[in-house]
């Protein structure tokens, strides 16, 4: 079931994209009748494009963000090898990928993982399925958000539990604050960051702006999209978010027609995109009727 946070109008300030000048490749095979813009980092949109292709939905790949090293990235392997933690909390696929590299460099110590949801957990599938039992996914929250994870992470004994939280530089303090209130001792390491992609070809950007739905998977991607809209008052299409956290960011930034699934993940995301497209088609039919 997908949720819509629609509004009849959207209000934006006029923003410009920050000057990150790394060239960007986009999918040029997309049809001119593009219906969905997929915006994850280059090379990470394949599953979504394939899932939408099953429904006959043509996509245009326009990566909006790229991941970069965080200030604590080099420290992560040392912290893992020199310390033991009751929990390691992972809240995004990128955080999981960065953690795995450091964990291997640290000699694959025993780790008990708490992950925010199935999408993040998928990063660990190959390792968990191998014979390296030193890494176990032991906890998922009832709802795939950082706030719920912090409120539900198991703590059974009357002692201080230690948590390692490898995070994005841009992540809020919600998780460590929520855990600290419950008596956890949290070590946060800012292991990666995200930067907006620039240097998108004007022809590609024009096609992207005309597509009825933009699919976003992070607050950073939402921010990057808003910065690309030079005439926001003329852009009234839909945003399909991977989950509630990203949807909330979209609303805070003034975007209307926001769709998201109850449970974050690929399947729900696809349903939200399809719902946004259905609404778009219905609106077109209504306009045709009036004319």
N, C-alpha and C positions, 0 to 999 in steps of 0.2 A: 504494500500500500504506500503510495507516495503522498507527501504533504505539500501543499502549496501555500506560500506566504505571499500571495499576490497583492498588488496594489494598483489602483487605476492610473497612477502617475508616478514618475520617479524624478527626484530632484538631485542634481549633482553640481559640484563646483567644476570649473574648467581646470583640468590637470594635465601635466605633461609627463612623459615617461622618463625615468631617471636614465642617466647616460651610461648604460652598460652595453658596450659596443661589440660584443662577441657575435659573429655572424650566425644566423639561424637557418636551418634547413626545414622546410615544411613539405607536407605531402602534396605534390603537384598532380597526382593522379586523380584527385578528387574531382567530381563532376561540378560544372558551374551551378548546378541546382543543389549545392550543398545545403543540408538541413541542420547539421550539428557540427559545431567547432569543438574539437577535442584539444585540451590545453596542457596536458601533463608534460613533464620534461621530455626532451627528445628521446625516442626509443621506448617510452613507457606507455604509449597509447594503444599498442597493438591489441590487447585483450578487449578493450572497450570498442575499438573499431570493428573487430571481428564479431562481437556480440551484437552490435547494431546492424551489421551487414546481414545477419540472419533475418532481421526484420525489414530488410531492404532500405535501410537508412544510410544515405551517402554522407561521408564525413570529410572534414578538412582539418588536417593536423597543424595547429599553430601553437607550439610550446610557448608558454608565458613566463615560466620561471626556470632557473637552473640552480642546482645545489653547489655550494662551495664549502671549503673547509671552515670549521669553527675554531675558535681560539684554544679549545680544550681537546681537540681531536687527537693530537699527539700524546696527550697524557692518558687517554683512555686505557690503552693496553697496560701501562704501568700500574694504574689504579686497580685494574682487574687482577694483575699478577701479585700485587702486594697486599691486597685486602680481600676479605670475604664479606658478602652481603647476603642478607636474608632474601632480598628481592632485587631483581633488576627490572625496572619498569620501562617498557618500550611503547611509544604512542604513535609511531608512523612507520611506513615501510622504509623510508630513507634512514631514520634513526636505527632501524633494525639492520639495514645493510652496513652502516658504519660500525655498529656494535659488533657484528659478526667478524668483520676484518680484524678489529682490535682483539676480540676474544681468541681468534686463531693465533694472532701474534703473541698473546699472553700465555699460550700453551694450553688452550681449551680447558680452563678451570671449571669446576662445578658451579653451575649457575641455575637459579630458579627464576623463570621469567613470568612477569605479569604483562600481558599485551592488551592493547585497547580493543582489538577486534580481529575478525578473520582475515581482513586484508593485510594487516600488519603481520599476523601470524604466518601468512603464506611465505614470507621472506625466509622463515626458519624451516620450511618443510623438509628440504633435502638433508639438513643437518640432523633434525629430529628423527628422521626415518633411518639414518645411518646407525652404526653401532656406538657412536659417541654419546653415551647416556649422560654425560656430564652436563648437557644442556637440556632442560625440560621446560615446556610451557605449562605452567601450573595454575594459571588464573586468567579468566576473561571476566570483565564486568558484565552486569545484566544489560547494560546499555553502553554502546561503544563511544563513550565520551571520557575525556580526562577527568571531569568532575565526578562522574560515577565511579570510575576506577579508583580515585583517591578515597572515596567514601566506602568502598567495598573490599579493598585489598585485605586479605586475611591477616589477622593478628590475634592469635589465640592465647598467648601467655602474657603474664603481667611482667613484661620486660621490654626494653627498648629494641625495636626491630630496625634494622638498617636497610636502606634502600639506595641503590644507584640509579640515577635518572639521567641517561644520555639524551640530550634534547637539542632542539633547534635554538639558535640564538634568539629567534623571534617568538618563541613560545612564551606564553604568559606564565605567571607564578602559581597558577591555579592548582597544579598537581602537588608541588612541594608544600604549599600552604595547607591544602586539604589533608595531606599526610601528616604534616607536623602537628596540626591540631589534634590528631588522633594518637600522637605519641611516637610516630616514626621519626627516625633520624635520617634525613635525606641528603645525599651528596649529588648535586646537579653538576653535570659537565655539559657545556655548550659545544657539541661536537660537529655541528654543521650549521649552515645558514642557507637562505634562499635569496636570489637576486632576480629582478625582473629582466626578461629578455628584451633586447632592443634590436633595431636594424631589421625589422620585418618589412618585406617588400610591400609597397603601397597597393599593388594589385591584389595580393593575398589578404592584406588588411581590409580592403574594400569588400572582398567576398566574405570575410569573417564577420564584418559588421552587418552584412545583409542576411546572414543565416538566422533562422528563427530561434535556434537554441544554442547556447554556449554551455559546455560541460566543464565544471571546475572541481578540483579535488582538494583545495586547500585555501585558507584565508589569503595566503600570499598570492595565489593565482587570481583570486577575486580582486585584490588590490591592483595587480598588474593590468587586469582587464579594464577596470574603471579608469586607470590612467591612460589607456589607449583610446578611450572614447572622447574624441575632440568636440563632438556635438551631442552631448548626452541627452539633451531634450528631444532629439530626433531618434534616439535608440530606445525602443520600447519592447524589445523581444524578451525571451525568457532565459533564465539561468537555472541549470539543473546541477545541484550540488551533490557530492558524494555522501554527505551526512549533515547532521544538525549543526555541528560546529561551523562548518563552512557556510551553511545557509544563514546562520546568525550573523556572520561577518558580512555577507552580501546585503542583508537588510540594514545593518549598521551603516554601510557605505551608500545607502539610498537606492539600491537596486530593487525594482519591482518584479513581479512575476517570478518568484523564487520557488523552486521545487526541490524536494529532498525526500529520501526514504526514511522510514522509522528506524531501520537498522542499516548503518553504513556498510557498503560493500558493492561489488560489481553488479550483482543481480538487482538489488534495489535501485541502484543508480540508473541502470538501463530502464527500469520501469518508470522512474521519474522523468527521464528524457522522453520516453514514449508518451507519457501523459502530457508533457509540455507540448509535444508535437500535435497531439490530438486536439488540445485546446486551440493551438494555432490554426489548424485546419478548420475547426468549427468557426473561428472568427473570420476566416477568409470566406467561408460559405455565407455567413451572415452579411458580410460586405457585398458579396455578389448578389444576394437577394435584394438588398437595398438599392443596388444599381440596376 
